[in-house]
Structures are given as C-alpha cells and as structure tokens.
Amino acid sequence: MRTLDCTDLKCPLPLLKLKVAINESSSDRLIRLVTSDPISLRDIPAFCHRAGHRLKSVSDGEPHEFIIEIDN
C-alpha cells in the first residue's frame, strides 16, 4: 500500500496528487491518502465514485485518512 501524505495541503492539491499516484505505474492497488483539508471529505469520495475506484475506508478524525482501491 502506498501512502500519500497531503497534510497541510489545500484542495485541490490532495486530489491532484491522488490522480497522479493512480496514473503512475505501480503494482500497488491500494493507496492511503492522509489530508488535513476538510474539503477532501467531499472531494475524494466523489472522485472515487466518478472514476470507478473503491473507497474502502474514511476516517473523520484529524487528519483525514482515506483507503482507496484502484480499479485498473
């Protein structure tokens, strides 16, 4: 599982970094995204739904943690 630490980055940077990580060649199908931006709680699930990726878990605590399964 890859970890993207996007704490202290404001939207849309966490989402853009997630998109770059998804497009990189990697055998990892899971990405752990960590962000402190509360807008990510809206943007990341919406992106996963539209792009067909599975959002396996979301933590509401600070920082926010998303586990995303990539649909290749």
N, C-alpha and C positions, 0 to 999 in steps of 0.2 A: 504494500500500500504506500503510495506517495503522499507526502504531506505538503500542502501549500500554506505557508504561514503568511496571512494577509492582515494580521493585526495592525492597527493604526493606518490602514489604507481605506480611503473613502470610495464609495461606489462612483463610477463603475469599475474601478481597478480590480477588486476581488473577482468580479465576473469575467473581466478580460483575461486575468491570469488563469482562471479556471478553463476558459476556452482554449488558451494557448497550450495548457497542460494536456487537455483532451486531444488536441491535434498533434502533439508530439508522439513520435514512435516510442511505444513502451509496452512491455508485456503486462504492466500493472493495469488491472481492470478497476481497481478501487482508488479513489482519491479522497483524502481527508483535507478539507478546507477549513481553516481557522480564521475567523474575522471578527473584528470588534464593531463593525459598522451595522447598526440595526436595520438598515435598508436591505441588507443581504438576506434577512429573514423573509423578505418578499421576493427579491430578485432571483436568488439561487433556486428555490423550488419552482418558480415559474419557468426559468430557463430549462431546468431538467425535464419538466413536463413537455415543453415545446420541442426539445431536442431528442426526446426519447430515452434519456438516461434515468436510471432508477435512484431516487433519493432514499437511501437505506435508513438514515437517522439524522435528526436535527436536535441540537441541544439549545434550549432557550437561555441558558446561563451565559455569563460574560466571561470569556469570549464565546462567540457562537461557533459551534463545530458541526460541520456537515460531512456525512459519509456518502459519497456518490459512486455508484457502479456505472461504469462506462459501457454504453451499448455500441459495440464496434459494428 
